[in-house]
Amino acid sequence: MMWKIGLTGWTDHPRVYHGPQRQQLEDYAAYFPVVEVDTSFYAIPRVSSVERWVQRTPTTFEFIVKANRQMTLHDVTDVEQLDESQQKEVFASFMEAFEPMTKANKLAFILFQFPPYFTCSAKNIAYLKKIRAWLPVEVAIEFRHASWYDKLVQAEMFHFLEQQRYIHTIVDQPQVGESTVPYINRVTASKAFIRLHGRNEAGWVQAKRTDGDEWREVRTLYRYSEAELVDIQKKSLEIKVPLYIVFNNNSGGDAADNGLSLQKISGLHYEGLANRQLNLFDEGE
């Protein structure tokens, strides 16, 4: 089974920490073989920071890196507002920052999570083609508007992702309007990616009405039940390429428990993880 299960970030999961705060990445890497880096969405990190992440993790450890907000158009409402030369510079700076990760073969892929107003349009499709031309690495696309999954365009959308060699991000989230997308087990590249945001429908709706960053504490406040994890595991068995599964239900500290539970349900035992002090499933015995 070619599955790698991980979480978003390595600083929000007290369940797996045993040492000082500065050792959180090492502690995390003792339980999970992959992590999603979300800080890169807010600011492109220094090369020295990326070098440290690479050095502090096992040889087989991988990083899924979120594209910077300038790359995903979170700072503009229309792609036509972009200065293409400046945009290409951002892409180049981003790739330069993560060069140590690429050289160490620890970059799984870059995740482009687009804003809800990135709808299915000719202009946005043209931008997706530019991204493919600007980035020489594997890229996953997460749409957050239902127009991409409209029955009239869905087949063409998947064909386009296949042509561009984009990884289709399979999303698990509440279905509460146009800013959410359905769970569709469609593989479009040599890797597959499932992102689990939780199923807190009330929290998802409330998050839209919340100011500042407090929406994060509401939207992903959810703990998957064992039955739900078993269902996710069964659906995932349909996927025949290397699969990455990331839990993003961090608000209540549930992501680590759910990730470890899915590992156990799936019978996964990873080799090459960092040393750890204790098997979490044996605690209290």
Phi, psi and omega in degrees: 000117185266063182247138170238119182254133180208192185229167173276121180073165178236011183250002185243025188228072183303339181302333186251004182268136178233341183247197179292165183303323182294349183255014185299320180295317178297318178297315179301314184292354175278348183238336184228141183269359182208152177218149174263123178272112181258346180296334180293342176293324184272327180202140177288124184287164174288151177302322181297325178293315179297320178301320179293319179300317181296316183291331186272000183241155181299163184302322185269000181291146180230156178239133167260122188250125177285133177296148179296150184301332176291332180281332181263008175067029176286346181257004177224156179255353180213129182301336181290347178284349187284142167267110190299322181295320178293322180296318179296326177295321178298315179299318180295319179295321180297312181294325178297319180298324185261013178302319178300325180289319179296315181297328181275003182058036180250001177270109179291307176183169176259133180260121172259104175259105186279155179289161181300335180274004173276086186269170178285105181213162180299321180296318182287327175295320177298323179293321177299324177294323179295318179303316181299323180287330184273340184245122182270018183237174179287141185227136173253142181246126173242110176277148178230031173221135187296343182300333179290340183250011176302140184303333182286337185237352188303313181298318179293323179298313179296321178297320178298314178300320178296315180300320183274359181061036177270141174279123176281121178279116177277122190246133172249116182199166177296151178260093187227054175112187187292341181272011175235156184232155183284158175278108180232118184282061182253126179259132183235003183211189182281355174228158176236155185217126175244130179242122186252106183267354187095174184231037181277085184299314180297319179294324180295318179292316180297325182299328180294338183258004185262134180276163175063212182265004183294339180301331180298324182287342184262313189297315186259022177278092184198142176239119178291136176282165179298322179297320179293321178294321177298319179295317178298319180297317181295318178297322183291337179296341178289340184275127187250011176245166177308129188241133174248130180237124182236130176268127180246014180272069189271341192306316183260013181075024185269344186300314182297314179300315180294320179297316179293323178295318179294324174301314183293315179301323183275355180069032182270133175225103186280137174263151176084012176286165176294157178296143176227161186276332191202142172283120185301329182285348179263356182298135176088355180277000000 
